[in-house]
Amino acid sequence: MDFDVLVIGAGPGGYHAAIRAAQLGLRVACAEREAVGGVCLNVGCIPTKALLHAGEQIAAARHAADFGLTFGEQKMDIAKLNGWKDGIVKKLTGGVGALFKANKITHLIGEASFVDAHTVKVGDKTYTAGSFIIATGSEPAKLPGLDVNQVEIVDSTGALVMPDPVPARMLCVGGGVIGFEFSHVYNNMGSQVKVIEFLPNVIPGADADAVKEFAKSMTKQGIKIETQTKANRAEKKADGIHVELESVKTGEKRTEIFDRVLVAVGRRPRTDGLNVAAAGVHVTDRGFIPADQQQRTNIAHIYSVGDVAGNPMLAHKAMKEGLVAAEVIAGKPAAQDAVAIPGVVYTSPELAWVGLTEQEAKDKGYKVKTGTFPLSASGRAMTLQQTDGFVKMVVEADTDLLLGVHIVGPHASDLLGEAGLALEMGATATDIALTIHAHPTLGESVLEAAEAVHKQAIHIMNR
C-alpha cells in the first residue's frame, strides 16, 4: 500500500485525524480539493467570529458613553475589515499546512474518488491505503425559490463578504446558530435585520428557558424575530429583493422588501464525486455515511468523521471523531463515548449549553431539579455592562447528579468548559458548589447556579 491511512478532507475532522495518525507512526496522506482547514477555518467558524468581534466593538463603542467614555464618529473601512478577517484565515490555514509538513503528512491536492475499497483517485493519479478516513464535511442546504447568487441572496459563505455599503435591510431565513450569528453581525454594523424561523422556536435543541432569554436579548438589540414563518420566493427589483413570506399557522402571505437575504436553513453532508459505492460504503437517504463508536463504516477499514458522519454538525465533534478514527487504526482502544457535546451561539450575549435540557431530562424519566442564577446579580457582569442572561443547572433530584448546564451571557462558551468536564466526571451540583471560584468572575455564576439547586445561593432570594 502507498499509505497506512489516507484521509479524504482536510477540515477539522480530517486534519486532526491525519496529524494524530502521523503522531502514532503511521504513513499518512490527506487529500483536499479546496483548502486545508475546511469550511471551519476558511468560510465558517473562524471568519464568522472575526466579524462578530468587529461588530461587538462597534456596539461597545456606542454604549461607552453610559460610563463616561465618548468617542468620535464611527467609520467602517469595509475593505480593511474584510482583509483583516481574511488575514486571520490565511494565518491559520498556513499553520495547518506547516503542521502537515512537520508531521511528514503527504498533502494530495485534488478531488478524491474511490476506485475500489483500497484505492482512490486524486487528480490523475491513484493511491492505495490500508485504511481510509472520510472527512468531506458539509455544505449549505438550499431552499427552493431562493436561488443563492452570493450577491443579494447569499448563504453562509457569501454572507462573510461584507458589502460596501452594509445593506440597510437584511432578512435571515433560518433561526438557528448560523442565522443568528450573521444577524448579530449585520445588526451591529447597522442593518435592520429580521429573522424568520419555520418552527415554533428559534435555536432548536437548546433549553426553552435559555432560548426565551436569548430571544429577548436579541429583540432588545433590534433584531426582529418571527417564528412559524417561511419564505416562498424572492425576486430582485429596482427597489430591492421582494420576498414572499407565509405564516405557517394561517397560510397568510405578504411581500416584504430587503437589500440582502441570507439563506441559513441548515447544512447537508458533502459526498458528491466521492463514489463511495465503488468501495461498498453505505450512504443514508440524507447523504450521511454512518459510523459506529470507533468511527467505522460498514466497511471495516473505512471510517467516517465529522459532518458527513451525522449530526450534530460541529467542528469540535469532528475533531474528536478524527482523533478516535486515527487511534483505532493505530491499534489504540479509542471510542467516541462523550457524555455530551456542547453547542454555542457566538452572539452577545452568547447562548451555550452542554448535556440535557430540562425537558429532555424529564422525557428520559429523570426526577429533575434546577437552579438558575441571573447575571443581573453578578458584580462582574455589571462591570462588563452585560447583565442579560443566566446560568441554569439541570440536576437529577435524588442523586444530585449533574445532567445539563445552559448559559446565556458574556463568555458563556468559555464558562461551558467547567460544565463539560463536570458531566464527563460524573460530578454533582454539590461538587461544583464546594469548588472555590475566583471573585469577581463570571464563573461564580456557575457556582451560584449549583447553590440555587439546593436553594442556598447567596446573591439571590431563594424562594
Sine and cosine of phi, psi and omega as CSV:
sin_phi,cos_phi,sin_psi,cos_psi,sin_omega,cos_omega
0.00,0.00,0.55,-0.83,0.04,-1.00
-0.93,0.38,-0.59,0.81,-0.03,-1.00
-0.65,-0.76,0.40,-0.92,0.13,-0.99
-0.96,0.29,-0.64,0.77,0.00,-1.00
-0.59,-0.81,0.68,-0.73,0.07,-1.00
-0.86,-0.51,0.87,-0.50,-0.02,-1.00
-0.99,-0.10,0.75,-0.66,0.01,-1.00
-0.96,-0.27,0.97,-0.26,-0.05,-1.00
0.92,-0.39,0.76,-0.64,-0.05,-1.00
-0.91,-0.42,0.55,0.84,0.14,-0.99
-0.98,0.20,-0.21,-0.98,-0.04,-1.00
-0.81,0.59,-0.72,0.70,0.01,-1.00
-0.92,0.40,-0.69,0.73,-0.06,-1.00
-0.93,0.36,-0.73,0.68,-0.06,-1.00
-0.96,0.28,-0.50,0.87,0.12,-0.99
-0.90,0.44,-0.68,0.73,0.00,-1.00
-0.89,0.46,-0.71,0.70,-0.04,-1.00
-0.89,0.45,-0.71,0.71,-0.03,-1.00
-0.92,0.39,-0.68,0.73,0.00,-1.00
-0.91,0.42,-0.64,0.77,0.03,-1.00
-0.88,0.47,-0.65,0.76,0.03,-1.00
-0.92,0.38,-0.63,0.78,0.05,-1.00
-0.86,0.51,-0.51,0.86,-0.03,-1.00
-1.00,-0.01,0.19,0.98,0.15,-0.99
1.00,-0.01,0.18,0.98,-0.01,-1.00
-1.00,0.05,0.44,-0.90,0.10,-0.99
-0.99,0.10,0.89,-0.47,-0.23,-0.97
-0.83,-0.55,0.64,-0.77,0.20,-0.98
-0.80,-0.61,0.47,-0.88,0.05,-1.00
-0.70,-0.71,0.86,-0.51,0.00,-1.00
-0.99,-0.16,0.70,-0.72,0.01,-1.00
-0.59,-0.81,0.78,-0.62,-0.05,-1.00
-1.00,0.02,-0.25,0.97,-0.02,-1.00
-0.86,-0.51,-0.99,-0.17,-0.04,-1.00
-0.73,-0.69,0.59,-0.81,0.05,-1.00
-0.88,0.48,0.54,-0.84,-0.07,-1.00
0.98,-0.19,-0.32,0.95,0.08,-1.00
0.89,0.45,-0.32,-0.95,0.00,-1.00
-0.86,0.52,-0.69,0.72,-0.12,-0.99
-0.82,0.57,-0.83,0.56,-0.07,-1.00
-0.97,0.26,-0.55,0.83,-0.15,-0.99
-1.00,-0.02,-0.74,0.67,-0.09,-1.00
-0.67,-0.74,0.53,0.85,-0.04,-1.00
-0.63,-0.78,-0.90,-0.43,-0.15,-0.99
-0.75,0.66,-0.80,0.60,-0.18,-0.98
-0.95,0.30,-0.82,0.58,0.01,-1.00
-0.90,0.45,-0.52,0.86,0.06,-1.00
-0.89,0.46,-0.70,0.72,-0.01,-1.00
-0.92,0.39,-0.51,0.86,0.07,-1.00
-0.90,0.45,-0.71,0.70,0.02,-1.00
-0.92,0.39,-0.62,0.78,0.05,-1.00
-0.87,0.50,-0.67,0.74,0.01,-1.00
-0.89,0.46,-0.69,0.72,0.00,-1.00
-0.88,0.48,-0.70,0.71,0.01,-1.00
-0.89,0.45,-0.61,0.79,-0.01,-1.00
-0.94,0.35,-0.49,0.87,0.07,-1.00
-0.92,0.39,-0.61,0.80,0.05,-1.00
-0.89,0.45,-0.73,0.68,0.00,-1.00
-0.89,0.45,-0.65,0.76,-0.01,-1.00
-0.90,0.44,-0.64,0.77,0.00,-1.00
-0.91,0.42,-0.59,0.81,0.01,-1.00
-0.88,0.47,-0.59,0.81,-0.09,-1.00
-1.00,-0.09,-0.02,1.00,-0.07,-1.00
-0.90,0.43,-0.46,0.89,0.01,-1.00
-0.89,0.46,-0.36,0.93,0.01,-1.00
-0.87,0.50,-0.48,0.87,0.01,-1.00
-0.86,-0.51,0.44,0.90,0.23,-0.97
0.99,-0.12,0.13,0.99,0.04,-1.00
-0.96,-0.28,0.84,-0.55,0.00,-1.00
-0.86,-0.52,0.78,-0.63,0.00,-1.00
-0.94,-0.34,0.24,-0.97,0.06,-1.00
-0.96,0.28,-0.11,-0.99,-0.03,-1.00
-0.88,0.48,0.74,-0.68,0.00,-1.00
-0.97,0.23,0.69,-0.72,0.06,-1.00
-0.73,-0.68,0.59,-0.80,0.03,-1.00
-0.89,-0.45,0.80,-0.60,0.15,-0.99
-0.99,-0.13,1.00,-0.08,-0.12,-0.99
-0.88,0.47,-0.65,0.76,-0.01,-1.00
-0.88,0.47,-0.67,0.74,0.01,-1.00
-0.93,0.37,-0.62,0.78,0.04,-1.00
-0.87,0.49,-0.75,0.66,0.01,-1.00
-0.89,0.45,-0.61,0.79,0.02,-1.00
-0.92,0.39,-0.65,0.76,0.03,-1.00
-0.88,0.47,-0.72,0.70,0.03,-1.00
-0.86,0.51,-0.73,0.68,-0.02,-1.00
-0.91,0.40,-0.52,0.85,0.03,-1.00
-0.91,0.42,-0.62,0.79,0.06,-1.00
-0.89,0.45,-0.69,0.72,0.01,-1.00
-0.87,0.50,-0.73,0.69,-0.03,-1.00
-0.88,0.48,-0.66,0.76,-0.01,-1.00
-0.90,0.43,-0.68,0.74,-0.04,-1.00
-0.95,0.31,-0.68,0.74,0.02,-1.00
-0.92,0.39,-0.58,0.82,0.09,-1.00
-0.90,0.44,-0.58,0.82,0.05,-1.00
-0.90,0.44,-0.64,0.77,0.05,-1.00
-0.90,0.44,-0.67,0.74,0.05,-1.00
-0.86,0.51,-0.66,0.75,0.02,-1.00
-0.91,0.42,-0.61,0.79,0.04,-1.00
-0.91,0.42,-0.60,0.80,0.08,-1.00
-0.86,0.51,-0.72,0.70,-0.01,-1.00
-0.91,0.42,-0.69,0.73,-0.04,-1.00
-0.89,0.45,-0.53,0.85,-0.01,-1.00
-0.99,-0.11,0.16,0.99,0.06,-1.00
0.85,0.53,0.66,0.75,0.06,-1.00
-1.00,-0.03,0.77,-0.64,0.04,-1.00
-0.98,0.21,0.87,-0.49,-0.03,-1.00
-1.00,-0.09,0.92,-0.38,0.00,-1.00
-0.99,-0.16,0.85,-0.53,-0.04,-1.00
-0.99,-0.15,0.87,-0.49,0.00,-1.00
0.60,-0.80,0.14,-0.99,-0.01,-1.00
-0.99,0.14,0.77,-0.64,-0.01,-1.00
-1.00,-0.06,0.65,-0.76,0.02,-1.00
-0.61,-0.79,0.75,-0.66,-0.01,-1.00
-0.93,0.36,0.68,-0.73,0.14,-0.99
-0.99,-0.15,-0.69,0.72,0.13,-0.99
-0.44,-0.90,-0.16,-0.99,-0.13,-0.99
-0.92,0.39,-0.26,0.97,0.01,-1.00
-0.82,-0.58,0.19,0.98,-0.07,-1.00
-0.68,-0.73,0.69,-0.72,0.14,-0.99
-0.79,-0.61,0.44,-0.90,0.09,-1.00
-0.95,-0.31,0.78,-0.62,0.07,-1.00
-0.81,-0.58,0.93,-0.38,-0.12,-0.99
0.92,0.38,-0.82,-0.58,-0.01,-1.00
-0.99,-0.16,0.03,1.00,-0.09,-1.00
-0.91,-0.42,0.43,-0.90,0.08,-1.00
-0.92,-0.39,0.51,-0.86,-0.02,-1.00
-0.68,-0.74,0.58,-0.82,0.05,-1.00
-0.93,-0.36,0.47,-0.88,0.01,-1.00
-0.46,-0.89,0.48,-0.88,0.04,-1.00
-0.95,0.32,-0.56,0.83,0.00,-1.00
-0.63,-0.77,0.43,-0.90,0.05,-1.00
-0.77,-0.63,0.57,-0.82,0.12,-0.99
-0.85,-0.53,0.90,-0.43,0.01,-1.00
-1.00,0.02,0.88,-0.47,-0.04,-1.00
-0.67,-0.74,0.82,0.57,-0.15,-0.99
-1.00,0.06,-0.07,1.00,0.16,-0.99
0.96,0.28,-0.51,-0.86,-0.09,-1.00
-0.55,-0.83,0.10,-1.00,0.03,-1.00
-0.61,-0.79,0.32,-0.95,-0.03,-1.00
-0.86,0.50,0.68,-0.73,0.08,-1.00
-0.96,0.29,0.50,-0.87,-0.02,-1.00
-0.99,-0.16,0.35,-0.94,-0.01,-1.00
-0.77,-0.63,0.86,-0.51,0.00,-1.00
-0.84,0.54,0.68,-0.73,0.02,-1.00
1.00,-0.05,-0.28,0.96,0.05,-1.00
-0.84,-0.54,1.00,0.03,-0.07,-1.00
-0.99,0.13,0.89,-0.46,-0.04,-1.00
-0.95,0.30,0.82,-0.57,0.09,-1.00
-0.88,-0.47,0.05,1.00,0.02,-1.00
0.88,0.48,0.35,0.94,0.11,-0.99
-0.85,-0.53,-0.98,0.22,0.05,-1.00
-1.00,0.06,-0.62,0.78,0.05,-1.00
-0.93,-0.38,0.90,-0.44,-0.15,-0.99
-0.81,-0.59,0.36,-0.93,0.23,-0.97
-0.97,-0.24,-0.23,-0.97,-0.07,-1.00
-0.89,0.45,-0.48,0.88,0.03,-1.00
-0.94,0.33,-0.75,0.66,0.00,-1.00
-0.91,0.41,-0.53,0.85,-0.02,-1.00
-0.92,0.40,-0.34,0.94,0.00,-1.00
-0.95,0.31,-0.37,0.93,0.03,-1.00
-1.00,0.01,0.98,-0.20,-0.06,-1.00
-0.95,0.32,0.87,-0.49,-0.02,-1.00
-0.97,0.25,0.35,-0.94,0.04,-1.00
-0.82,-0.58,0.94,-0.35,0.14,0.99
-0.99,0.16,0.25,-0.97,0.09,-1.00
-0.89,0.45,0.70,-0.72,-0.04,-1.00
-0.87,0.50,0.67,-0.74,-0.02,-1.00
-0.95,0.31,-0.60,0.80,-0.05,-1.00
-0.80,-0.60,0.81,-0.59,-0.07,-1.00
-0.77,-0.64,0.71,-0.70,0.10,-1.00
-0.92,-0.39,0.77,-0.64,0.13,-0.99
-0.94,-0.33,0.88,-0.47,0.04,-1.00
-1.00,-0.07,0.98,-0.20,-0.04,-1.00
0.82,-0.57,0.89,-0.46,-0.05,-1.00
-0.98,-0.20,0.68,0.73,0.06,-1.00
-0.99,-0.15,-0.29,-0.96,-0.06,-1.00
-0.87,0.50,-0.78,0.62,-0.05,-1.00
-0.88,0.47,-0.69,0.72,-0.01,-1.00
-0.86,0.51,-0.71,0.71,-0.05,-1.00
-0.96,0.28,-0.55,0.83,0.03,-1.00
-0.89,0.45,-0.71,0.70,0.03,-1.00
-0.94,0.35,-0.59,0.81,0.05,-1.00
-0.87,0.49,-0.64,0.77,0.01,-1.00
-0.91,0.41,-0.68,0.74,0.04,-1.00
-0.85,0.53,-0.81,0.58,-0.10,-1.00
-0.93,0.38,-0.57,0.82,0.05,-1.00
-0.89,0.46,-0.71,0.70,0.01,-1.00
-0.91,0.42,-0.48,0.88,-0.03,-1.00
-1.00,-0.02,0.10,1.00,0.17,-0.99
0.92,-0.40,-0.06,1.00,0.02,-1.00
-0.97,0.22,0.52,-0.85,0.20,-0.98
-1.00,0.02,0.92,-0.39,-0.20,-0.98
-0.93,-0.36,0.69,-0.72,0.14,-0.99
-0.84,-0.55,0.72,-0.70,0.08,-1.00
-0.93,-0.37,0.78,-0.62,0.11,-0.99
-0.90,-0.43,0.60,-0.80,-0.02,-1.00
-0.72,-0.70,0.73,-0.68,-0.02,-1.00
-0.92,0.40,-0.60,0.80,-0.06,-1.00
-0.99,0.16,0.20,-0.98,0.00,-1.00
-0.91,0.41,-0.39,0.92,-0.04,-1.00
-0.71,-0.71,0.48,-0.88,0.09,-1.00
-0.99,0.13,0.21,-0.98,-0.02,-1.00
0.73,0.68,0.89,0.45,0.02,-1.00
-0.84,0.54,0.65,-0.76,0.02,-1.00
0.99,-0.16,-0.32,0.95,0.03,-1.00
-1.00,0.06,0.29,-0.96,-0.02,-1.00
-0.89,0.45,0.67,-0.74,-0.09,-1.00
-0.86,0.50,-0.67,0.74,0.01,-1.00
-0.91,0.42,-0.65,0.76,-0.01,-1.00
-0.92,0.40,-0.66,0.75,0.02,-1.00
-0.89,0.45,-0.66,0.75,0.01,-1.00
-0.87,0.49,-0.71,0.71,0.01,-1.00
-0.91,0.40,-0.66,0.75,0.01,-1.00
-0.88,0.47,-0.76,0.66,-0.02,-1.00
-0.89,0.46,-0.59,0.80,0.03,-1.00
-0.88,0.47,-0.66,0.75,0.00,-1.00
-0.93,0.37,-0.66,0.75,0.03,-1.00
-0.89,0.46,-0.65,0.76,0.01,-1.00
-0.90,0.43,-0.66,0.75,0.01,-1.00
-0.88,0.47,-0.50,0.87,0.00,-1.00
-0.99,0.12,-0.07,1.00,0.10,-1.00
0.94,-0.35,-0.02,1.00,0.03,-1.00
-0.99,0.12,0.83,-0.56,0.04,-1.00
-1.00,0.07,0.70,-0.71,-0.05,-1.00
-0.84,-0.55,0.79,-0.61,0.09,-1.00
-0.80,-0.60,0.88,-0.47,0.06,-1.00
-1.00,-0.09,0.19,-0.98,-0.03,-1.00
0.76,0.65,0.72,0.70,0.02,-1.00
-0.71,-0.70,0.62,-0.78,0.03,-1.00
-0.76,-0.65,0.38,-0.93,0.05,-1.00
-0.96,-0.27,0.85,-0.53,-0.06,-1.00
-1.00,0.02,-0.68,0.73,-0.06,-1.00
-0.34,-0.94,0.32,-0.95,0.02,-1.00
-0.67,-0.74,0.60,-0.80,0.00,-1.00
-0.66,-0.75,0.75,-0.66,0.01,-1.00
-0.99,0.13,0.79,-0.61,0.07,-1.00
-0.76,-0.66,0.04,-1.00,-0.09,-1.00
-0.86,0.51,-0.56,0.83,-0.06,-1.00
-0.99,-0.12,0.13,0.99,0.05,-1.00
0.68,-0.74,-0.22,-0.98,0.00,-1.00
-1.00,-0.06,0.91,-0.41,0.01,-1.00
-1.00,0.06,0.89,-0.46,-0.07,-1.00
-0.90,-0.43,0.79,-0.61,0.08,-1.00
-1.00,0.06,0.88,-0.47,0.03,-1.00
-0.97,-0.26,0.53,-0.85,-0.03,-1.00
-0.69,-0.73,0.71,-0.71,0.07,-1.00
-0.97,0.25,0.80,-0.60,0.03,-1.00
-0.92,0.39,-0.53,0.85,-0.06,-1.00
-0.98,0.21,-0.70,0.72,-0.13,-0.99
-0.95,-0.30,-0.31,0.95,-0.07,-1.00
0.99,0.16,0.02,1.00,0.00,-1.00
-0.92,0.40,0.70,-0.71,-0.02,-1.00
-0.91,-0.42,0.53,-0.85,0.07,-1.00
-0.46,-0.89,0.33,-0.94,0.02,-1.00
-0.91,-0.42,0.75,-0.67,0.07,-1.00
-0.81,-0.58,0.41,-0.91,-0.11,-0.99
-0.92,-0.38,0.72,-0.69,-0.01,-1.00
-0.71,-0.71,0.26,-0.96,0.05,-1.00
-0.99,-0.15,-0.40,0.92,0.07,-1.00
-0.52,-0.86,0.63,-0.78,0.01,-1.00
-0.83,-0.55,0.80,-0.59,0.07,-1.00
-0.97,-0.23,0.82,-0.57,0.08,-1.00
-0.99,-0.12,0.94,-0.33,-0.05,-1.00
-0.74,-0.67,0.91,0.41,-0.09,-1.00
-0.96,-0.28,0.48,0.88,0.05,-1.00
0.96,-0.28,-0.09,-1.00,-0.05,-1.00
-0.74,-0.68,0.35,-0.94,0.02,-1.00
-0.79,-0.61,0.55,-0.84,-0.03,-1.00
-0.88,0.47,0.52,-0.85,-0.05,-1.00
-0.95,-0.31,0.95,-0.30,0.03,-1.00
-0.76,-0.65,0.11,0.99,-0.03,-1.00
-0.88,0.48,0.71,-0.71,0.03,-1.00
0.98,0.18,-0.10,1.00,-0.07,-1.00
-0.97,0.23,-0.46,0.89,0.04,-1.00
0.82,0.57,0.74,0.67,-0.02,-1.00
-0.92,0.39,-0.32,0.95,0.03,-1.00
-0.86,0.50,-0.53,0.84,0.00,-1.00
-0.91,0.42,-0.39,0.92,0.02,-1.00
-0.99,-0.16,-0.05,1.00,0.01,-1.00
0.99,0.16,0.26,0.96,-0.06,-1.00
-0.99,0.17,0.71,-0.70,-0.01,-1.00
-0.98,0.19,0.70,-0.72,0.07,-1.00
-0.82,-0.57,0.72,-0.70,-0.01,-1.00
-0.97,0.25,0.16,-0.99,0.02,-1.00
-0.88,0.48,-0.44,0.90,-0.01,-1.00
-1.00,-0.02,0.04,1.00,0.08,-1.00
1.00,-0.04,0.05,1.00,0.04,-1.00
-0.99,0.17,0.44,-0.90,0.11,-0.99
-0.93,-0.37,1.00,-0.06,-0.12,-0.99
-0.92,0.39,0.46,-0.89,-0.01,-1.00
-0.63,-0.77,0.34,-0.94,0.04,-1.00
-1.00,0.04,-0.19,-0.98,-0.06,-1.00
-0.91,0.42,-0.35,0.94,0.06,-1.00
-0.99,-0.13,0.19,0.98,0.04,-1.00
0.94,0.35,0.29,0.96,0.07,-1.00
-0.98,0.20,0.67,-0.75,0.17,-0.99
-0.99,0.11,-0.22,-0.98,0.05,-1.00
-0.93,0.36,-0.24,0.97,0.12,-0.99
-0.98,-0.20,0.89,-0.45,-0.25,-0.97
-0.83,0.55,-0.53,0.85,-0.06,-1.00
-0.99,-0.14,0.14,0.99,0.04,-1.00
-0.89,-0.45,0.80,-0.61,-0.10,-1.00
-0.89,-0.45,0.42,-0.91,0.14,-0.99
-0.75,-0.66,0.61,-0.79,-0.04,-1.00
-0.63,-0.78,0.40,-0.92,0.10,-0.99
0.98,0.18,-0.46,-0.89,-0.10,-1.00
-0.83,0.55,-0.62,0.78,-0.06,-1.00
-0.93,0.37,-0.34,0.94,-0.01,-1.00
-1.00,0.09,-0.25,0.97,0.02,-1.00
0.74,-0.68,0.16,-0.99,-0.01,-1.00
-0.95,0.32,0.38,-0.92,-0.06,1.00
-0.97,0.24,0.58,-0.81,-0.01,-1.00
-1.00,0.08,0.99,0.11,-0.07,-1.00
-0.74,-0.68,0.64,-0.77,-0.05,-1.00
-0.87,0.49,-0.66,0.75,-0.06,-1.00
-0.94,0.35,-0.50,0.87,0.11,-0.99
-0.93,0.38,-0.65,0.76,0.03,-1.00
-0.89,0.45,-0.66,0.75,0.00,-1.00
-0.86,0.51,-0.74,0.67,0.00,-1.00
-0.88,0.47,-0.70,0.72,-0.01,-1.00
-0.91,0.42,-0.59,0.81,0.05,-1.00
-0.89,0.45,-0.67,0.74,0.05,-1.00
-0.90,0.44,-0.67,0.75,0.00,-1.00
-0.88,0.48,-0.75,0.66,-0.03,-1.00
-0.86,0.50,-0.70,0.71,0.00,-1.00
-0.89,0.46,-0.67,0.75,-0.03,-1.00
-0.94,0.35,-0.60,0.80,0.05,-1.00
-0.90,0.44,-0.70,0.72,0.02,-1.00
-0.87,0.49,-0.58,0.81,0.00,-1.00
-0.99,0.16,0.04,1.00,0.05,-1.00
1.00,0.01,0.23,0.97,0.01,-1.00
-1.00,0.04,0.46,-0.89,0.00,-1.00
-0.99,0.13,0.92,0.40,-0.07,-1.00
-0.98,-0.22,0.41,-0.91,0.06,-1.00
-0.34,-0.94,0.47,-0.88,0.11,-0.99
-1.00,0.09,1.00,-0.06,-0.09,-1.00
-0.81,-0.59,0.55,0.84,-0.01,-1.00
-0.87,0.49,0.68,-0.73,0.07,-1.00
-0.91,0.42,-0.66,0.75,-0.03,-1.00
-0.43,-0.90,0.49,-0.87,0.04,-1.00
-0.91,-0.41,0.84,-0.54,-0.07,-1.00
-0.95,0.33,0.43,-0.90,0.11,-0.99
-0.78,-0.63,0.57,-0.82,-0.06,-1.00
-0.60,-0.80,0.64,-0.77,0.24,-0.97
-0.93,-0.36,0.90,-0.44,-0.17,-0.99
-1.00,0.02,0.74,0.67,0.08,-1.00
-1.00,-0.01,-0.21,-0.98,0.12,-0.99
-0.75,-0.66,0.95,-0.31,0.07,1.00
-0.95,0.30,0.38,-0.92,0.11,-0.99
-0.98,0.20,0.43,-0.90,0.16,-0.99
-0.88,-0.48,0.86,-0.51,-0.07,-1.00
-0.66,-0.76,0.60,-0.80,-0.02,-1.00
-0.48,-0.88,0.42,-0.91,0.10,-0.99
-0.48,-0.88,0.67,-0.74,-0.03,-1.00
1.00,0.00,-0.32,-0.95,-0.11,-0.99
-0.99,0.15,0.60,-0.80,0.20,-0.98
-0.97,0.25,0.20,-0.98,0.02,-1.00
-0.86,0.51,-0.68,0.73,-0.03,-1.00
-0.93,0.36,-0.65,0.76,0.04,-1.00
-0.87,0.50,-0.66,0.75,0.01,-1.00
-0.89,0.45,-0.68,0.74,0.03,-1.00
-0.91,0.41,-0.65,0.76,0.00,-1.00
-0.90,0.44,-0.48,0.88,0.01,-1.00
-0.99,0.11,-0.01,1.00,0.07,-1.00
1.00,-0.08,0.12,0.99,0.03,-1.00
-0.97,0.26,0.56,-0.83,0.23,-0.97
-1.00,0.08,0.90,-0.44,-0.26,-0.96
-0.96,-0.30,0.65,-0.76,0.24,-0.97
-0.84,-0.54,0.52,-0.86,0.05,-1.00
-0.77,-0.64,0.41,-0.91,0.12,-0.99
-0.70,-0.71,0.74,-0.67,-0.04,-1.00
-0.77,-0.63,0.73,-0.69,0.05,-1.00
-0.83,-0.55,0.87,-0.49,-0.04,-1.00
-0.98,0.19,0.63,-0.78,0.02,-1.00
-0.95,0.32,-0.22,0.97,0.10,-1.00
-0.90,0.43,-0.28,0.96,0.04,-1.00
-0.98,-0.19,0.12,0.99,-0.02,-1.00
-0.99,-0.11,0.85,-0.53,0.04,-1.00
-0.88,0.48,-0.64,0.77,-0.01,-1.00
-0.92,0.40,-0.63,0.77,0.04,-1.00
-0.90,0.44,-0.60,0.80,0.03,-1.00
-0.89,0.45,-0.67,0.74,-0.01,-1.00
-0.92,0.39,-0.37,0.93,0.04,-1.00
-1.00,-0.02,-0.05,1.00,-0.09,-1.00
0.85,0.53,0.58,0.81,-0.03,-1.00
-0.68,-0.73,0.97,0.23,-0.07,-1.00
-0.97,-0.22,0.06,1.00,0.11,-0.99
-0.95,0.31,0.73,-0.69,0.11,-0.99
0.89,-0.46,-0.08,-1.00,-0.04,-1.00
-0.25,-0.97,0.16,-0.99,0.20,-0.98
-0.91,-0.40,0.80,-0.59,0.01,-1.00
-0.87,-0.50,0.76,-0.65,-0.02,-1.00
-0.91,-0.42,0.75,-0.66,0.04,-1.00
-0.95,-0.32,0.82,-0.58,-0.16,-0.99
-0.72,-0.69,0.56,-0.83,0.12,-0.99
-0.97,0.26,0.85,-0.53,-0.21,-0.98
-0.88,0.47,-0.69,0.73,-0.12,-0.99
-0.97,0.24,-0.55,0.84,-0.08,-1.00
-0.96,-0.28,-0.20,0.98,-0.06,-1.00
0.94,0.34,0.19,0.98,-0.02,-1.00
-0.92,0.39,0.74,-0.67,0.03,-1.00
-0.94,0.33,0.76,-0.65,0.00,-1.00
-0.92,-0.39,-0.49,0.87,-0.02,-1.00
-0.15,-0.99,0.45,-0.89,0.05,-1.00
-0.72,-0.70,0.70,-0.71,-0.08,-1.00
-0.73,-0.68,0.82,-0.58,-0.13,-0.99
-0.78,-0.63,0.75,-0.66,0.20,-0.98
-0.87,-0.50,0.87,-0.50,-0.01,-1.00
0.34,-0.94,0.03,-1.00,0.04,-1.00
-0.91,0.41,0.65,-0.76,0.04,-1.00
0.85,0.53,0.47,0.88,0.01,-1.00
-0.85,0.52,-0.59,0.80,-0.01,-1.00
-0.89,0.45,-0.58,0.81,0.02,-1.00
-0.96,0.28,-0.62,0.78,0.02,-1.00
-0.91,0.42,-0.43,0.90,-0.10,-0.99
-0.93,0.38,-0.36,0.93,-0.02,-1.00
-0.85,0.52,-0.68,0.73,0.03,-1.00
-0.87,0.49,-0.67,0.74,-0.01,-1.00
-0.91,0.41,-0.65,0.76,0.02,-1.00
-0.89,0.46,-0.69,0.73,0.04,-1.00
-0.90,0.44,-0.66,0.75,0.00,-1.00
-0.87,0.49,-0.67,0.75,0.04,-1.00
-0.90,0.44,-0.70,0.71,-0.01,-1.00
-0.90,0.44,-0.55,0.84,-0.03,-1.00
-1.00,0.05,-0.03,1.00,-0.02,-1.00
0.93,0.37,0.62,0.79,-0.06,-1.00
-0.98,0.21,0.33,-0.94,0.08,-1.00
-0.97,-0.26,0.22,-0.98,0.09,-1.00
-0.87,0.49,-0.58,0.82,0.02,-1.00
-0.90,0.45,-0.62,0.79,0.04,-1.00
-0.85,0.53,-0.68,0.74,0.00,-1.00
-0.94,0.33,-0.66,0.75,-0.02,-1.00
-0.90,0.43,-0.51,0.86,-0.02,-1.00
-0.99,0.10,-0.11,0.99,0.01,-1.00
-1.00,0.05,0.83,-0.55,-0.01,-1.00
-0.95,0.30,0.84,-0.54,0.05,-1.00
-0.97,-0.25,0.61,-0.79,-0.02,-1.00
-0.89,0.46,0.52,-0.85,0.01,-1.00
-0.83,-0.56,0.65,-0.76,-0.09,1.00
-1.00,-0.03,0.80,-0.60,0.02,-1.00
-0.64,-0.77,0.30,-0.95,0.14,-0.99
-0.93,0.36,-0.46,0.89,0.00,-1.00
-0.87,0.49,-0.44,0.90,0.06,-1.00
-0.86,0.50,-0.45,0.89,0.00,-1.00
-0.91,0.41,-0.50,0.87,0.09,-1.00
-0.92,0.38,-0.70,0.72,0.06,-1.00
-0.86,0.51,-0.73,0.69,-0.05,-1.00
-0.91,0.41,-0.55,0.83,0.07,-1.00
-0.91,0.41,-0.61,0.79,0.06,-1.00
-0.91,0.42,-0.66,0.75,0.05,-1.00
-0.92,0.40,-0.56,0.83,-0.01,-1.00
-0.92,0.40,-0.44,0.90,0.08,-1.00
-0.84,0.55,-0.62,0.79,-0.02,-1.00
-0.99,-0.15,0.21,0.98,-0.01,-1.00
0.84,0.54,0.65,0.76,0.01,-1.00
-0.81,-0.59,0.28,0.96,0.04,-1.00
-0.88,0.47,0.67,-0.74,-0.09,-1.00
-0.98,0.21,-0.65,0.76,-0.22,-0.98
-0.99,-0.14,0.28,0.96,0.13,-0.99
-0.65,-0.76,0.31,-0.95,0.11,-0.99
-0.97,0.25,0.75,-0.66,-0.04,-1.00
-0.98,-0.22,0.99,-0.13,-0.05,-1.00
-0.97,0.25,0.00,0.00,0.00,0.00
